[in-house]
Amino acid sequence: MPCWLGLDDYVRYWAVESIGLTIVVIVAWVIVEIVSIIFAFTIVIPLVLKVLYGLGVFLVWIIGLFKALTGDYWRPPIIHETSEWVRRVLQL
């Protein structure tokens, strides 16, 4: 038996978490864009929202990258629930 056989579940976990992250990022982007359109008469609110959105996505991505490389099973709140929903829908 190869020693990497146990990595299958670990890789599957992080692949589904990645799908969950992508879904959350897209939904959050749509919300930020809608709010930015509503407050388009001000320049500050859309700018601040988009900067915070970009920093938040980048921070979550970096933390997830380090957790995956160190072998941890990280469960960020909204992303993990979305990933669990994807697991149930796709029966993974």
MDAnalysis code that builds the backbone (N, CA, C; Angstrom):
import MDAnalysis as mda
import numpy as np

u = mda.Universe.empty(276, n_residues=92, atom_resindex=np.repeat(np.arange(92), 3), trajectory=True)
u.add_TopologyAttr("name", ["N", "CA", "C"] * 92)
u.add_TopologyAttr("resid", np.arange(1, 93))
u.add_TopologyAttr("resname", ["MET", "PRO", "CYS", "TRP", "LEU", "GLY", "LEU", "ASP", "ASP", "TYR", "VAL", "ARG", "TYR", "TRP", "ALA", "VAL", "GLU", "SER", "ILE", "GLY", "LEU", "THR", "ILE", "VAL", "VAL", "ILE", "VAL", "ALA", "TRP", "VAL", "ILE", "VAL", "GLU", "ILE", "VAL", "SER", "ILE", "ILE", "PHE", "ALA", "PHE", "THR", "ILE", "VAL", "ILE", "PRO", "LEU", "VAL", "LEU", "LYS", "VAL", "LEU", "TYR", "GLY", "LEU", "GLY", "VAL", "PHE", "LEU", "VAL", "TRP", "ILE", "ILE", "GLY", "LEU", "PHE", "LYS", "ALA", "LEU", "THR", "GLY", "ASP", "TYR", "TRP", "ARG", "PRO", "PRO", "ILE", "ILE", "HIS", "GLU", "THR", "SER", "GLU", "TRP", "VAL", "ARG", "ARG", "VAL", "LEU", "GLN", "LEU"])
u.atoms.positions = np.array([
    [0.825, -1.185, 0.000],
    [0.000, 0.000, 0.000],
    [0.870, 1.249, 0.000],
    [0.607, 2.186, -0.891],
    [1.395, 3.420, -0.897],
    [1.099, 4.267, 0.337],
    [2.092, 5.008, 0.782],
    [1.935, 5.820, 1.988],
    [1.043, 7.034, 1.738],
    [0.801, 7.405, 0.500],
    [-0.010, 8.582, 0.205],
    [-1.479, 8.253, 0.055],
    [-1.853, 7.015, 0.344],
    [-3.232, 6.588, 0.142],
    [-4.212, 7.370, 1.014],
    [-3.804, 7.768, 2.208],
    [-4.673, 8.519, 3.096],
    [-4.897, 9.953, 2.648],
    [-4.142, 10.424, 1.680],
    [-4.294, 11.794, 1.209],
    [-5.555, 11.994, 0.384],
    [-6.174, 10.914, -0.053],
    [-7.351, 11.031, -0.897],
    [-8.461, 11.824, -0.210],
    [-8.779, 11.499, 1.043],
    [-9.826, 12.220, 1.768],
    [-9.416, 13.660, 2.030],
    [-8.151, 13.874, 2.326],
    [-7.655, 15.221, 2.599],
    [-7.750, 16.106, 1.354],
    [-7.355, 15.569, 0.230],
    [-7.431, 16.322, -1.030],
    [-8.885, 16.580, -1.408],
    [-9.736, 15.593, -1.227],
    [-11.159, 15.771, -1.515],
    [-11.760, 16.851, -0.609],
    [-11.375, 16.854, 0.683],
    [-11.870, 17.867, 1.617],
    [-11.524, 19.265, 1.127],
    [-10.250, 19.481, 0.773],
    [-9.838, 20.818, 0.358],
    [-10.369, 21.192, -1.020],
    [-10.606, 20.224, -1.868],
    [-11.202, 20.528, -3.177],
    [-12.634, 21.024, -3.011],
    [-13.396, 20.376, -2.139],
    [-14.775, 20.811, -1.908],
    [-14.789, 22.140, -1.157],
    [-13.849, 22.352, -0.231],
    [-13.751, 23.646, 0.448],
    [-13.448, 24.756, -0.567],
    [-12.655, 24.440, -1.558],
    [-12.349, 25.416, -2.602],
    [-13.590, 25.774, -3.404],
    [-14.417, 24.790, -3.688],
    [-15.677, 25.055, -4.383],
    [-16.573, 25.925, -3.514],
    [-16.636, 25.625, -2.220],
    [-17.422, 26.434, -1.296],
    [-16.914, 27.861, -1.226],
    [-15.592, 28.036, -1.201],
    [-15.006, 29.375, -1.190],
    [-15.379, 30.132, -2.458],
    [-15.330, 29.466, -3.589],
    [-15.667, 30.113, -4.851],
    [-17.123, 30.573, -4.866],
    [-18.031, 29.742, -4.375],
    [-19.444, 30.119, -4.323],
    [-19.648, 31.321, -3.414],
    [-19.017, 31.297, -2.233],
    [-19.166, 32.417, -1.288],
    [-18.572, 33.692, -1.867],
    [-17.430, 33.592, -2.531],
    [-16.794, 34.774, -3.124],
    [-17.678, 35.376, -4.211],
    [-18.281, 34.548, -5.039],
    [-19.140, 35.051, -6.109],
    [-20.392, 35.718, -5.532],
    [-21.025, 35.087, -4.547],
    [-22.224, 35.670, -3.936],
    [-21.874, 36.987, -3.245],
    [-20.759, 37.017, -2.529],
    [-20.347, 38.256, -1.858],
    [-20.037, 39.344, -2.872],
    [-19.428, 38.979, -3.988],
    [-19.124, 39.959, -5.031],
    [-20.402, 40.576, -5.602],
    [-21.413, 39.736, -5.829],
    [-22.691, 40.233, -6.344],
    [-23.314, 41.200, -5.331],
    [-23.272, 40.853, -4.055],
    [-23.824, 41.737, -3.019],
    [-23.075, 43.055, -2.972],
    [-21.742, 42.998, -3.028],
    [-20.936, 44.229, -3.016],
    [-21.262, 45.089, -4.231],
    [-21.428, 44.489, -5.377],
    [-21.749, 45.256, -6.577],
    [-23.132, 45.899, -6.487],
    [-24.107, 45.179, -5.959],
    [-25.448, 45.744, -5.805],
    [-25.426, 46.925, -4.839],
    [-24.754, 46.752, -3.706],
    [-24.660, 47.851, -2.738],
    [-23.883, 49.019, -3.336],
    [-22.850, 48.732, -4.119],
    [-22.088, 49.797, -4.763],
    [-22.936, 50.576, -5.762],
    [-23.816, 49.898, -6.468],
    [-24.704, 50.581, -7.406],
    [-25.710, 51.447, -6.650],
    [-26.220, 50.930, -5.533],
    [-27.180, 51.697, -4.739],
    [-26.542, 52.977, -4.202],
    [-25.301, 52.860, -3.745],
    [-24.603, 54.018, -3.178],
    [-23.625, 54.640, -4.169],
    [-23.952, 54.564, -5.444],
    [-23.047, 55.083, -6.481],
    [-22.911, 56.593, -6.436],
    [-23.874, 57.282, -5.834],
    [-23.773, 58.743, -5.757],
    [-22.635, 59.187, -4.853],
    [-22.202, 58.303, -3.962],
    [-21.001, 58.593, -3.173],
    [-19.874, 57.759, -3.753],
    [-18.706, 58.273, -3.694],
    [-17.569, 57.508, -4.211],
    [-16.920, 56.688, -3.104],
    [-17.047, 57.150, -1.882],
    [-16.341, 56.528, -0.762],
    [-16.901, 55.152, -0.419],
    [-18.216, 55.025, -0.315],
    [-18.812, 53.751, 0.113],
    [-18.488, 52.616, -0.854],
    [-18.698, 52.763, -2.171],
    [-18.326, 51.659, -3.067],
    [-16.831, 51.350, -3.032],
    [-16.012, 52.375, -2.932],
    [-14.565, 52.156, -2.890],
    [-14.164, 51.379, -1.642],
    [-14.683, 51.792, -0.498],
    [-14.367, 51.105, 0.758],
    [-14.869, 49.660, 0.725],
    [-16.094, 49.456, 0.228],
    [-16.643, 48.092, 0.144],
    [-15.779, 47.185, -0.729],
    [-15.367, 47.704, -1.874],
    [-14.583, 46.877, -2.795],
    [-13.190, 46.586, -2.252],
    [-12.599, 47.542, -1.556],
    [-11.282, 47.311, -0.951],
    [-11.394, 46.283, 0.176],
    [-12.407, 46.429, 1.038],
    [-12.604, 45.462, 2.124],
    [-12.921, 44.071, 1.582],
    [-13.714, 44.015, 0.525],
    [-14.032, 42.727, -0.103],
    [-12.750, 42.061, -0.626],
    [-11.948, 42.820, -1.349],
    [-10.709, 42.265, -1.897],
    [-9.745, 41.807, -0.819],
    [-9.597, 42.601, 0.231],
    [-8.709, 42.215, 1.327],
    [-9.239, 40.983, 2.063],
    [-10.556, 40.930, 2.247],
    [-11.146, 39.774, 2.923],
    [-10.962, 38.487, 2.145],
    [-11.195, 38.550, 0.852],
    [-11.015, 37.355, 0.012],
    [-9.552, 36.923, 0.021],
    [-8.650, 37.881, -0.106],
    [-7.223, 37.564, -0.112],
    [-6.792, 36.954, 1.222],
    [-7.272, 37.498, 2.338],
    [-6.907, 36.990, 3.656],
    [-7.413, 35.568, 3.861],
    [-8.665, 35.309, 3.496],
    [-9.221, 33.959, 3.636],
    [-8.463, 32.982, 2.749],
    [-8.114, 33.411, 1.560],
    [-7.371, 32.545, 0.638],
    [-5.990, 32.207, 1.204],
    [-5.293, 33.196, 1.741],
    [-3.955, 32.959, 2.311],
    [-4.038, 32.041, 3.520],
    [-4.999, 32.287, 4.419],
    [-5.144, 31.424, 5.597],
    [-5.456, 29.993, 5.164],
    [-6.375, 29.833, 4.216],
    [-6.701, 28.493, 3.716],
    [-5.510, 27.807, 3.078],
    [-4.703, 28.574, 2.353],
    [-3.509, 28.013, 1.728],
    [-2.541, 27.488, 2.779],
    [-2.287, 28.262, 3.810],
    [-1.369, 27.828, 4.871],
    [-1.939, 26.649, 5.658],
    [-3.231, 26.669, 5.921],
    [-3.846, 25.549, 6.639],
    [-3.762, 24.267, 5.815],
    [-3.981, 24.364, 4.516],
    [-3.902, 23.179, 3.655],
    [-2.480, 22.647, 3.589],
    [-1.507, 23.547, 3.521],
    [-0.111, 23.110, 3.430],
    [0.402, 22.514, 4.734],
    [-0.170, 22.923, 5.871],
    [0.270, 22.384, 7.154],
    [-0.498, 21.132, 7.558],
    [-1.499, 20.748, 6.790],
    [-2.226, 19.517, 7.068],
    [-3.430, 19.691, 7.976],
    [-3.858, 20.915, 8.221],
    [-5.016, 21.162, 9.081],
    [-6.308, 21.076, 8.285],
    [-7.363, 20.720, 8.996],
    [-8.711, 20.781, 8.435],
    [-9.343, 22.056, 8.981],
    [-9.327, 23.109, 8.202],
    [-9.838, 24.411, 8.630],
    [-11.296, 24.513, 8.246],
    [-12.114, 25.015, 9.154],
    [-13.551, 25.127, 8.899],
    [-14.022, 26.571, 9.094],
    [-13.778, 27.442, 8.107],
    [-14.286, 28.810, 8.225],
    [-15.811, 28.803, 8.168],
    [-16.473, 29.615, 8.989],
    [-17.925, 29.490, 9.199],
    [-18.792, 29.417, 7.948],
    [-18.891, 30.413, 7.151],
    [-19.825, 30.419, 6.017],
    [-19.331, 29.503, 4.902],
    [-18.051, 29.495, 4.685],
    [-17.468, 28.690, 3.605],
    [-17.657, 27.200, 3.876],
    [-17.474, 26.781, 5.106],
    [-17.603, 25.356, 5.426],
    [-19.055, 24.887, 5.291],
    [-20.026, 25.730, 5.713],
    [-21.424, 25.345, 5.541],
    [-21.784, 25.227, 4.063],
    [-21.249, 26.130, 3.252],
    [-21.474, 26.048, 1.810],
    [-20.845, 24.781, 1.243],
    [-19.662, 24.441, 1.724],
    [-18.981, 23.222, 1.267],
    [-19.759, 21.973, 1.660],
    [-20.323, 21.983, 2.871],
    [-21.136, 20.838, 3.293],
    [-22.373, 20.703, 2.406],
    [-22.967, 21.840, 2.023],
    [-24.110, 21.812, 1.113],
    [-23.691, 21.221, -0.237],
    [-22.517, 21.620, -0.736],
    [-22.009, 21.088, -2.010],
    [-21.771, 19.590, -1.888],
    [-21.227, 19.134, -0.757],
    [-21.008, 17.697, -0.549],
    [-22.323, 16.925, -0.606],
    [-23.359, 17.466, 0.042],
    [-24.661, 16.780, 0.037],
    [-25.272, 16.770, -1.360],
    [-25.193, 17.892, -2.064],
    [-25.807, 17.980, -3.393],
    [-25.082, 17.050, -4.370],
    [-23.755, 17.062, -4.337],
    [-22.972, 16.241, -5.273],
    [-22.730, 14.829, -4.748],
    [-23.172, 14.552, -3.532],
    [-23.010, 13.247, -2.883],
    [-21.552, 12.807, -2.857],
    [-20.692, 13.700, -2.356],
    [-19.262, 13.372, -2.251],
    [-18.929, 12.808, -0.901],
])
